[in-house]
Amino acid sequence: MELSYIINELGEEREHYFNAVAPPVIQSSNFALRTVAEFRRKMQRETEEYLYSRGNNPTVTILEKKMAALEGAEHALAFSSGIAAIAAAVLSQVNAGDHVVSVRHPYHWADSLMRKFLPRFGVEVSMVDGTDIASYREAIKPNTKLLYLESPNSFTFELQDLGAVAVLAKEHNCTTIIDNSFASPLHQHPLKLGIDLVVHSCTKYIGGHSDVMGGVVCGAREMINKIFMREYMTLGAVLSPHDAWLFIRGLRTLPVRMERVAASARQVIAYLEQHPKVERVLFPFLASHPQHDLALQQMSNNSGQFSILLKAKSLEEVERFCDSLQHFLMAASWGGHESLIFPVAATYASEEHISTLPFNLVRFYVGLEDPDYLIKDLEQALSKI
């Protein structure tokens, strides 16, 4: 299926809404029925029919069809946030007494789900170094049901060998789930490598404008329908029609934005990599990265995220650098038009604070600004260290 067809035409039956170029926002929460028989049929086929917008909604359906096609999946289900999609996918695969193996240091709220939430309901979780397939193999137990991945993962950008993990999971009858937000559905296709379910924080690249939140789960129709009838309908973390419309709008420019972001990030990284006040750049597409070959094998291109370790001896120096930046906003998310930083130093209450990440690590996201404009900003801020 052609990319241009997916983002511009798939799911958009324009003759049904006056041939409008942009699909309408079907804001209705309820859909009327003419007969008891029709009501009965829709209730029996709620995974496919429009009955109540906590289930299916025509505007949301357009987005789900596009996201499924972009990931090469049979079906997709849209949620009100990325963590809602992650939580629903994970919960759909486990029961009390089960065991999960998760990559170490995933997205913060996924980490909280694994470490704090699942154990409350009798689900055991082991966090492993995902760079080594042996870590997964050694952690698997007779009651292991799920292997959770995030490749590359947040802040430090280690990769997992998706094909190898998928093979291992099938040997032990385990499901695999990956957070594919970093790469976007354009630059990495985990389902083709054998992964079962792919989740995205649509808040990032899919929306692209930092003005809407959502998430999606993509996979086999049977697995998605199971999530729909249980976690989705019961917990109710559904995406609103208007937010789905904003994501459809974002998809129109996704290929162009990703191409720009990738090229600009490489230019900014080239500047930082040679700077004497930068200790190290963490980015899988650098030849110096220990998993560079795997990155080239699994992903077709880079995206806009990377981290640096500053040559700073104190929190004060890191803060001075970050506070001096004028054109990188300081914010928690990424994936929009604006360039951002997330300083790990912000999580430190004092010099004595113990963290799993070093205080001198700063995560960057390069947006759509001119890279020379950003480099000049970096140059003046680095001079403050």
N, C-alpha and C positions, 0 to 999 in steps of 0.2 A: 504494500500500500504506500503510495507516494506521500512524503512529508507534507507537501503543499496541499494535497487533498485532505489530509487529516486535520490540519489546523484551520483550513478555510472552508471546508465543505462537509466533512463527515458529521452525520447526525443532524444537519441543518436542513430540515424539510421546509424550505421557504414558501412553497405553495400553500402550506398549512397556516401561515401567518402573513398573508397579504404580500408575499414576495419581498418582505423587508430584508435588507442585506444583513443587518445585525439581528440576531435572534431576540425575541422579547423576553422580558423577565416575567415569568408566570408566577406571580406572587401569591396566588391562591393557596390556602392551607388545605382546602377541601375540594373534592371533585364529586359532582352530583351524578346519581344513577337514575335510570328511567324505570327499571323493573327490579323486582326481588331477585329474579334469575341473574340479571346482570350484576347486582350487588354480590350475590353468592359467588359468581364466577371470579370477580375481582378479588374477593377475600381469599379465595382458594389459590389465586395466582398473584399474590401481592409482590413477589419478587420481580414481576414483569409489568404489572398494571399500575395505573394512577388511581389511588383511592384517597390517600391522605399524605400530605407533604413531609411528614416525619419518615415516610418510606420513600416513595419515588416522586419526583417532580420533573416536568418536561425540560426546564432550563438546566437542572442539575444533570439530567440524563445526557444532554449534549456534551457536557464537560466529561462525564464518566466514559462515554464512548471514545472521545478523543484521547483521554489519558490511557485507556486500555490499549488503543491502537498504537500510541507512541511507545508503550512498553512491550508491544507484541503479546498482549494478554487477551484472554477470552472475555474478561469482564473487569469492571472496576467499581469501587464504591467510594464516594466523596464524604469527607467528614469536616467538622467545624474547625479543626486544628490538626497540626501534624502529630502531636502526641495522642490525640484522640484516635487517629488512624493506627498509630503504633500500638496503643493499648488494646484496641479492638482486635487487631491481628494477633497479638500475643495471647490475649485471653481466649481467643477462639481455639487455641491449640493445646491448652493445659487444663488440668483438673487438680484438685487436692491430691497430694502424694506424688505428683510428677516432678520432673527435674528439667531445668533449662540451662543451656550453656550459652553465655553471652560474651561478645567481645568486650574487652576491658576499655573503660573510658568512652562509652558512647555518649550521645547527646544527653545533657544533664537530666532532663525529665525521663528519658528512657532508662538512664542509670537509676533514678529514683524508683521507677516502676519495678526494676529488677531487684534492687537492694532492700526496698522498704515496703512496697505494696504487695508483690507476689508472696513473700514469706508470711504475710498476715493470713493468707488463705491456704497455707500448707504446700506451697510450691517452692521447691529448693532451687537456688540459682548459683551457678559457678561462673565467675568472671575470669576470662583467660586472655593471654597474649595472642591476638588474632593473626599476628605475622607468621606464626609457625603452626602448620596444620597439625603437628603432633600435640599441640596444646588442646585442640578440640578432641583429638582421638583419646588422649589420656583422661579428659574430663567426662567423657560419656559414661553413663551408668545404665543398668538395665531399665530404669524408669525414666530415662531421658526422652523427652518428646519434641524438643525444639532447640535448634541452633539459631542464635540471633546474631546478625552481622550489621556492620556499618562501615562501608568501604568506599573511599577513605573515611576514617572516623574523625570526630571533632577535634580541633585545636592542633593535634600533633600529626594527623593525616597518615597514620599507618593503614596499610591495605590488608585485606584477606584474599587468599586465592579462592575465588568464588567457585570455580569448577571443581577444585579439589574438595572443598567443604561440601558441595552438593553431592558428590560421589560418596563421601563418608557418611553423610546424613542418610542417603538411600540405603546404604549397607546396614544401618541401624534403625531403619524405619522411622526416621525423625523428619520433621518439617523444617524448612529453612525460611527465614524472613530476613530481608535486608532493607535498611534505610538507604535509599539511593539519591537523597536530596543533593549531595555534593556535586555529583556528576550531571544531574538532570537526566530525563529520559532520552536526551539526544546523544549523550556521550558515553553511556554505559547501559548495557541491556542484560541484566542479571538472569532473566528468565531463559534466555538463550544458553546460558551457562549452567542451567539446571536448578536454579533457585526457585522456590515454590511461590513465595509472596513478596512483592515489592511495595514498599511504602515511600511516600514523598511528603515532605512539608511543602504544600503548594504555596504557602506564605512566601517562600523564597523565589526561585526562578520562574515558576509557573505564573504567579501574579506579576512579579517584576516591577511593581511600582510602590511597594511598601505601604499599601493602603487596604489590604484584605488578608484575612487568615483562613487557612483551610489545610486539609490533608487528604490523601487518597491511598487506597490499597488496591493493587492490581494482581490478578492471578487467574487461575482456572475458575470457570463459572461455578462449578460445584462448591469450591472453597469460599468464593465470594458470597454465594447465596446462603451458605451456612452462617457466615458473619452477619449478613443482612437480617436473617430471621432470629438471631440470638443477640449478639452484642450491639448491633446497630439499632434495631428496633427497641430493644429493652433499655439501653442506656441513653439513647436519644441525642447523641452528639452529631446531629445532622448539619449539613451545609445549607445555608439559606439560598434561595433562588437568586437574589441580587448578588451575593458573593460568588456564586457559580458563574454569573454573567461577567463579573470582573475578571475571573480566571480565564474565561473564554477569550475575553479581550486581550489578556496578557499572552495567551498562546499565539495570537496572530503574529507577534513580533519576537517570539522566543528564539528562533534560529538566528535572527539578526543580532539580538542582544547577546546571545551566547558567543557568537563569533567575535563581537567587539570586546566583550569581557575577557575572553581567553587571550586575545592578542594584547590587550592593554596590561593584563596581569603579567604576562611574560616579560613585557618591557619594564615594568616596575620592579619585578623580581631581579632582572638582570642588573639593574642599578643597585639594589640592596645587597645582592650577593657579593659585590666587590667593595662594599663600603667598609671602612676600617672600624666603624662603631657597631657593626652587626656581626655577632658571633656566628650565627648560622641561620639559614633560611630553610624552613620545613615545607617541602613542596614535592610531591611524588614525581613530577615531570622533569626535575633536575637530574642530570646525569650522575650527580654525586649522591642522590638518594639511594638507600640500600634496596629499595623495591622498584627502582626505575623501570626495569624490564617488565615487571608484572603490571605496572601502570600502563605501559604502552600496549601490553597484551590485552588488558581488560577494558581500557577506555580509549575512545577515538580522539579525545581532545581534553585539554585541561579546562577548568572553570576559573572562577575569580577569587578563590580562597587560598590563603597560605598563612603561615605564621613565621615570625622571626624571634630569635633570641638576641636581645640587645646586650652589648658589652657594658652592662650597668652593674654597679656594686651595691646599689641600694634602691629601695622603693621610691625614694625621693627623685632619683635620676630618671627612673621609668616614668613616674608621674610628670616630670618636667617635659620629657619628650612628648608624651601623649597630650598633655594640656597645651603644648605649643602648636600642634597640628591645627591648621585652619580650614582645610578642605576635606579632611576625613572626619566624618561624624563619629561620635562615640555612641555605640548602640549594641543591643544584644543580638539582633538578627542579621540577615544578609540577603542578597539576591535581588535587590531593587536597583534603581537607577543611580543611587548615591554610593560613594565609597565610604567604608566604615572601618573602625577598629574595635576590638574587644580586648582590653588589657587584663591579663590574669591578675595583675596587681590590684584591681578593683575588688577581688575576692579576698584580699589580705586585710585583716583588721590591724595588724601590727607586724613588725619585723619578726616576731616570734611565732607568727601564724604558720601552722603546718599545712601544706597543700600538696596534692598529688601532682600539680603542675608548677614549674618554676616561676618566681615572681617577675622575671625579666622576659617572659613570653608574651608576645602581643599578636593576636590574630587579626589578619587583614582581609578585607573584601574589596576588590577593585570593581567599581561600577562603570558607568558610561562616560565619565569625564575624559578629557584628553590626558593621556599618560604623562606627557611632559608637564602639564599643569600639576599633576599629583607628585611627580618627582621633585619639582621645585619646592613643594610643601614639605616633603620628606627631608630634603636637604637642609632647609632652615630649622626644622625641628631636631634633626640629628646633631646640628651644631650646638644645641643647648646641653648636650650630655657632656 
